[in-house]
Amino acid sequence: MYYQKPKNRFNGRKRTYNNADYKRFSPRGGAHESKLKGADINIFIRKATNFTPTEEEVASEKQFSDFNLVTPLVANIANKGYEVPTPIQSRAIGPILDGRDVIGLASTGTGKTGAFLIPLINKIFRDKLITGSKPHKAIVIVPTRELAAQIIDEFKSLSVGMRMFSALVIGGANIRRQVQDVRRDPDIIVATPGRLKDLIEHRAIYLNDFDCFVLDEVDLMVDIGFIEDVKYFISLLPQNRQSLFFSATISTKVEGLLHSFVRNPMTVSLKKQDTSENVNQDIIKIIPNKKVDQLHDLLIQDGFDKVLIFGKTKHGIEKLNKELNFRGFRSGAIHGNKSQGARQRMLQSFKREELQILLATDVASRGLDIPDVTHVINYDLPQTYEDYIHRIGRTGRAGKLGTALTFVD
């Protein structure tokens, strides 16, 4: 049973918000105005939903059969239930197979991981086990541990039965075990910048040994302070290489990295809009001193089956999680003070729907593919428009409908 407040406050019933509390947004409609460091949250929502498709964006797409992929990979793609490539996959896989450097710009949840893993697996397998030539080796650099672990899982599921091996190089895990893993000569390494730098300095990894490099979610790596590390990695890369660059946005700082990383690249841009059209974006007007109670009222409504709640600070998220646990909700939290093992266990419990609610700081806003999230709730306002986009991109994925709610004063 859920914890209930006194009946004179909740009366034991689910509450329906009136227009003073809960306003639905449409791209053309107005609503309560709230400032976000000078930016109007209403503008965020309208900016995220208004778009006009270009002729290129409505062009016909390819099929997986058009790429002449090796048979085991085709079988693994089918076993994962992928029937047709996503638009970013349709346009990026061919050039990557041809050895081109690629810049991929696409909204979150569009299949960017498959866009580079599928051709890399095909190239490595073909050279390693079919042609007998010197095999390709790839390294993928990403900003967060969770995204790195997710890419490793995707690699393993796409390479079943293909005798290919990977290594996960991230902070918060045993470095000795990781050194052992990379010395087994894996076909692909997925790494976060801090731990990769550690292993380079320990002479456990030599970037000259690799000829395929992927920088994924580059805008976030720059935002959270990894720009100097990424510049350092680029300085160590061999001249003869294939470079793949994936990002949701390209800022001035990112442009500098881009020009030093890729050569004669092909750009694949699918930024027809910043968020999926499957995400309904709403706001909740905060009633003074009743914010947690308002959240409680929402979470007991029908349809709030798998809810991701974002907060601003680690302390605030932990405090809110304890309050929801006290009220009887099945909730958990992930943030920077949690060990990597604890964060992964919590994510897996949420994915398996053992938890109804996962609370997180922005560590979970980028790249994580958690199926069937019904609602994203911005309990605390995001710091930037980009943070807002990546948070709400955790719902409305794979063609399913989702809802994003933002609490505003």
N, C-alpha and C positions, 0 to 999 in steps of 0.2 A: 504494500500500500504506500502511496505517496504521502509524505508529510502534508498536513493541511493546517492552514492558519485558522483562527477562530471563525465560527460560522458567520458572525456579523461582518466579516471582511470578505470571505469567499463564498459563504453559504453552501459549501460543498459542491458547487457547480462549476462547470467550465464557463469561462467568461468570454463574451464576444466584445471586441473593442468597438467603441463608437468612433465617429469621425474626429473627435477631439484627441483620441489616443492613437489611432492607427489609420494612416492614409495610404492608399494604393497609388503608386506612381505609374503613369504612362509617359512615353517620350514626349507627348504633346501637352500633358497636364501640369498643373501647379500643385504645390503643397507647402507644408510648413518649411520655413527656411532655417538652416542651421549653418554656422560658419565652421570651417575646418582649416584653421590657420590661414584665414583669408580666402579659402576656396569654399564655394557653396556645394554642400552635399547633393543638392538638387541638380546642379550642373554636372556633378560626377555621374549621376544616374542617367541624365539625358545624353551626356557625352558617350556613355558606355552602350547606349542602345540605338542611337541614330546612325544610320549608314546608308550609302547608296552603292550597291554592287557595281563593279566595273565589268567591262566586257571580258577581261581575262578571268575574273573571279567566277563567272558563270559558264566558262568554257567546259567542254566535256573532259572527264578524267580518265585515267588509265585503269587497267585491271592488273592484278598481281601476275597474271599469265603473260602480260606484255613484257616482263623484265627478264625472261629466260633465267629464272632462279634455279638453283640446284634442287633436285627432287626432295631431299630430306627437309630442306627449309620450307618448301611449298607445303609439305605435309604438316609441319609444325605451325605454320601460319593458319592453316585450315583448322587444326586442332584447337587453336585459341579462339576460334569463332570469327576470325577476320575474313569477311567475304570480299570486300573491295577496299583498296587503299583510301585513306583519308586524303583530302586535297594536298596537304603538305607532303605526304608520302608519294602521292601520284607524281608530283613534280620534282621531288628531290632524289628519289631512289635512282632513277636513270643516270643523271649526272654524276652521282657518287660512284655508281658502278663503273662509269667511264673514267674515273680518276680525277674528275674536276674538283676544285675547291668550291664549296657551297656556303652561301650566307642564307640561312633560313629565318624568316621573320613570320611568326604566326602567333595567334592568341593561345592562351593556355588551354590545355585539354584537346588539342587538335592532332595528337599523334606524332609529336616531334621525335619522341624516343624511338619509335619504330622507323621513322624516316631515316635515321642514321644507323640503327642497329641492323636492320634487314640487309642493306647493301654491304655493311662491314662483315657480317657473318658470312654472306655469300662469297665475298672476295677471299676471306681467310680460309674458308673451307675448300674453295676451288684450288687455291695455290698449295695448301698444306696436304690435302689428301687426294687430289685429282691430278694436277699438273706436276706435282713434285718439285716445283720451284721454291725459292726462298719465300716462306709465308709472310704475309702482312701481319703486323702487330699494331694494336690500337690502344690508345689511352684516352679516356673520357674524363674531363675535369668539370665538376659541378659544385655549386655553392653550399649545399646542405647534405648532411649525413643521410637524411631520410630519402632524398632524391637519389643519392648514390646507391643506396640499398635497393630502391625500387628498380633502377636501371639494371642492376645485377640480376634481380629476379626476372626481369623481362628478357635479358640475355639468356638466362638458363632455360626459360620456357621456349624460346625461339631456336635453341640449339640442341634440344633433346636428341640423343642418339648420334650426334655429329662429332663426338670426341673432341670437343672444344672446352677450354678451361678459362676461368676468370679469377680475378683477385679484387677484393674490396679494400680500399685504402682510405680509412676515415679516422678522425679523432674519436676519443671516447671508447676505443677498443684496444685490445692487446697489440702493441706495436711489434713485439717479437713474433707473434703468430703471423702478422702481416708481412714481416720480412721473409719468413719461411714461405709464405704464399707466393710472393713475387719472385723468389729465387727458383720456383718450380717452372718458370718460363711460361706464364699464362698468355693466352692469345689476346686477351683484353684486360685492361686494368681500369677500374672506375674509382676516381679519387676526389677527395675534397682538398682544397689548396693547402691548408695548414699541415695536414699529415703527409701529403705528397712532398712538400718542401722538407719535412723531417727526413723522409726516406731518401731523398736526393742528397741531403747533407750527410746522411749515414752511409752513402754510397751503395745503397741497396737497389736504387733505380737509376738508370742512365737513360735520359730521354732520347739519346742518339740511337737507342735500340729499337725505337718505334718509328713507323712511317705513316701512321694515320692518327691524327689528333682531332679531338672534338672538344670545343668549349661550349657548354650548354648553360642556359640561363645566365648569359654573360652580364646582362644589366643588373641582376641581383648580386653577382660577384663584385661588381664595381660598387654598388650601393652599400654593401656591408663591409667594405674596406679591404678587399682582396686584390685591388688593382695592381699594387706593386708586386705581389706574388705572381700574378698572371704575366706581368711584363718580364719577370725573372724566368718563368717557364719558357716563354716565347724566345728569350735570348739563348736558351739551351737547345732549341729544336734543330734537327738536321736540315740542311738545305733542300734535300730531296724528300718531300713529304706531301701528304694530302691533308688539307686543313678544312675542318667543318665548323661553322660558327652559327650557333642557334641562340636567338634572343627574342624577347617580345618587343623590345624597343631598342633604339640606338641613340644614345645621348652623345654629347660632345666628347666625353671621356671615353665612351665605348668606341667612337670612331677612331681614336688614336690607336687602340688595340687592334681594331679591325685591319687597318692598313699595314700593320707590322706582322699580321698573322696570315692572311689569305693572299693568294696571288692569282690574278686573272679569274676572279670568282664568278660563278653564276649565282644570281640572287633570286631566291624563291620567296615571294612576299604574298601572304594571304591575310593581311590585316584589313579585312573587309569591315570588321567591327571589333571592339576590344573585348566583348564578352559574348557568350553564346546567346542566341535569340531564345533559347530554352530557359533562361533565367528571368523570373519575375522579380523585380527590384522594388522593395517597399521600405517605408520608414516607420519607426515606433517613436512617438513623442514621449519623452521621459516625464513621469509624474514625480515631483520632488519627494525624495526619501522612499520611493516605492519601486526603484529600478529592479531589484531582485525579485520582488513580488510580481512585477510585470513579466519578467522572464519566466518565472514559475507558471504564470497563467498561460503563456504561449506553449510551454513544453508539455502541458497536459492536454493541449488541443489535439484532435484527431489529425493524423498525417505527419506529425512531428516525430517520425520514426527513427531517423538517423541524422543527428544535428551536430554541426561543427560550429563552435562558438569561438570567436577571436577576441582577445583582450590585448591591452597595451603592454602590461608588465608581467614578469614571472610571478611576482608576489601577488598581484591582483588575480591572476588566473588560478593560482593555488588556493587562495582564499575563497574564490567563487566555487571552485570544485568541492571544497570541504562543505560549503553551505548547501550545495545541491545534493551531495551525499547525505547530509543530515536530513534533508527533506525527502529522501527516499529514492532519488533518481539514480539510475545506473550511469555514472559519469566517470571520466578519467581525464587526466591533464598531461600535456607534453610541453616542455619548455627547456631552456638552456641549462637549468639546474638539475635536470634529470639525466641519469646516465644513459648512454646510447642503448644499452640493453633494455632499460626500463621504457624508453621511448618506443622502441620497436615492439615490445610486448603490448604496450598500450595501443599502438596503431593496429596491430593484428587483432586485438580484442574488438576494436571498433569496426574493422573490416568484417569480422565474423559476426557482427551485430550482438556480441555479448554485452556491449555498452550501447546505450541509446545516444549518449552525448559525449563528444570529445571537445575539451577546451584546450586552446593553444594560443601561443604568441605567434608572431609572423614566421616562426620556424616552419610552420606547416602550410604556409600560403603559396609556396612555389612548387609546381611540378608534381605534387603528390597525386596519385591516381587512386582515390578511394571510391569504390563503386557505390552508386545508389544513395549518395548523400541527399536527403530531401530538403534540408535547410542549412544555409549558412547565416549565422547571426553575428553582426558586428556589435558586440556588447560595448566595446570602446571604439571610438572612431579611428580609422586608419590614419597614418601620418601623411600619406601621399595618395594621389589618384592611382598610381601604379600598384600600391599596396592594396587599395580597394579592389582593383581589377583582379589581382591574383587571389585575393581572399574569396571573392564570390565565384571565381572560376572553379572552385572545388565542387560546385553543384551544377546541375543542368548538363552533365557530361554524357557522352555516348548516345545522344539523341533523346535523353530522358529529360523531363521537366524538373525544375528546381526553383527554390525561392531564396532570395537574399534579403535579410532584414537588417536595418541599421538603426541603432538607438541614437536619438538626437535630442538635445536640450530644447 
